[in-house]
Amino acid sequence: MIASTLTTSGDTSPATALDLTVPAGMGGNFTYDRTFTLNADTAAGLDAGNASIVVHGLDPATLSTAAQNAKSDLDPTLPLAATSPALCGTLEASQMNMPNGSAATGGGSTSTGPDAGMLALGGGLILAAGGVLIARRRVVASRTESR
């Protein structure tokens, strides 16, 4: 059973599933981006774990002559290519909290200034290197004096 129709605008009810005048994604590639309230049947299918998505419509040019001339078994007034499944997949419900405002990018951003911990580490390494250099000079000076 069709529970929702993924149109790009307007009605998303099952009534629009075979209406070829309703705007929907077309072509070899397209992105579907739309927000709408799920009807009870679609929500129940997702909750039960048995929801799927089916994209209908085949390229008539890739079909045999007999298939090009065949009528749909879903609606005999439509060509078979218009209602034949092209691809499908299962849907899973997920709990997603929609963020408000811009995306949180974490606490390590340099957008508010350098990270104090990294500055301290870098400063500590510079001081340690300086201490090694001073100790090396003292050792070299001691060797020179003892000769």
RAKA-V435943 format. One record per residue. N is the residue number from 0. RES is the residue in one small letter. SS is DSSP state (@ for helix, = for strand, . for the rest). BURIAL is b if it has 16 or more other C-alpha atoms within 10 Angstrom, else e. Layout:
# RAKA-V435943
{{N	RES	SS	BURIAL} {N	RES	SS	BURIAL}}
This chain:
# RAKA-V435943
{{0	m	.	e} {1	i	.	e} {2	a	.	b} {3	s	.	b} {4	t	.	b} {5	l	.	b} {6	t	.	b} {7	t	.	e} {8	s	.	e} {9	g	.	e} {10	d	.	b} {11	t	.	b} {12	s	.	b} {13	p	@	e} {14	a	@	e} {15	t	@	b} {16	a	.	b} {17	l	.	e} {18	d	.	e} {19	l	.	e} {20	t	.	e} {21	v	.	b} {22	p	.	e} {23	a	.	e} {24	g	.	e} {25	m	.	e} {26	g	.	e} {27	g	.	e} {28	n	.	e} {29	f	.	e} {30	t	.	e} {31	y	.	e} {32	d	.	e} {33	r	.	e} {34	t	.	e} {35	f	.	e} {36	t	.	e} {37	l	.	e} {38	n	.	e} {39	a	@	e} {40	d	@	e} {41	t	@	b} {42	a	@	b} {43	a	@	e} {44	g	@	b} {45	l	@	b} {46	d	@	e} {47	a	@	e} {48	g	.	e} {49	n	.	e} {50	a	.	b} {51	s	=	e} {52	i	=	e} {53	v	=	e} {54	v	=	e} {55	h	=	b} {56	g	.	b} {57	l	.	b} {58	d	.	e} {59	p	@	e} {60	a	@	e} {61	t	@	e} {62	l	.	e} {63	s	.	e} {64	t	@	e} {65	a	@	e} {66	a	@	e} {67	q	@	b} {68	n	@	e} {69	a	.	e} {70	k	=	b} {71	s	.	b} {72	d	.	e} {73	l	.	e} {74	d	.	e} {75	p	.	e} {76	t	.	e} {77	l	.	b} {78	p	=	b} {79	l	@	b} {80	a	@	b} {81	a	@	b} {82	t	@	b} {83	s	.	b} {84	p	=	e} {85	a	=	e} {86	l	=	e} {87	c	=	e} {88	g	=	e} {89	t	=	e} {90	l	.	e} {91	e	.	e} {92	a	.	e} {93	s	.	e} {94	q	.	e} {95	m	.	e} {96	n	.	e} {97	m	.	e} {98	p	.	e} {99	n	.	e} {100	g	.	e} {101	s	.	e} {102	a	.	e} {103	a	.	e} {104	t	.	e} {105	g	.	e} {106	g	.	e} {107	g	.	e} {108	s	.	e} {109	t	.	e} {110	s	.	e} {111	t	.	e} {112	g	.	e} {113	p	.	e} {114	d	.	e} {115	a	@	e} {116	g	@	e} {117	m	@	e} {118	l	@	e} {119	a	@	e} {120	l	@	e} {121	g	@	e} {122	g	@	e} {123	g	@	e} {124	l	@	e} {125	i	@	e} {126	l	@	e} {127	a	@	e} {128	a	@	e} {129	g	@	e} {130	g	@	e} {131	v	@	e} {132	l	@	e} {133	i	@	e} {134	a	@	e} {135	r	@	e} {136	r	@	e} {137	r	@	e} {138	v	@	e} {139	v	@	e} {140	a	@	e} {141	s	@	e} {142	r	@	e} {143	t	@	e} {144	e	@	e} {145	s	@	e} {146	r	.	e}}
